[in-house]
Amino acid sequence: MDGKHFFFKHVVKSNLTGEQLRVLMCMLTTEMDGVIGIKQREIAEMLTIPESNVSRSIKALIEAGLLSKKEEKGFDGRPIWHIDPIFGKQARDEVEAMYEKFHGKPSSDRKK
């Protein structure tokens, strides 16, 4: 199990608008290992919506706890966002809980 399961569960519970979901899906086309790099102008062109709408949608995605704030510039000046690493932690915690339930003890590699 990986963090994407928990990420998409959070997406469903976030009550996003259709446009916010479209922007998120567009952004996820560039996702690799939790890192997203795409220019707002590119999103606007792909979805044929104003760049100001893209900006508002990204702000809503950050406020919903799905993405980090823009942190750095990547290749070709692309802004970089990160999928919140809490989703990966939730996945690891669930796997550990399942292991402990089945074996009656924590896994040996679990740090106390």
Secondary structure, DSSP 8 states (H G I E B T S, - for coil): --HHHHHHHHHHHTT--HHHHHHHHHHHTT-BTTEEE--HHHHHHHHT--HHHHHHHHHHHHHTTSB----EE-GGG-EEEEB-THHHHHHHHHHHHHHHHHHSS--TT---
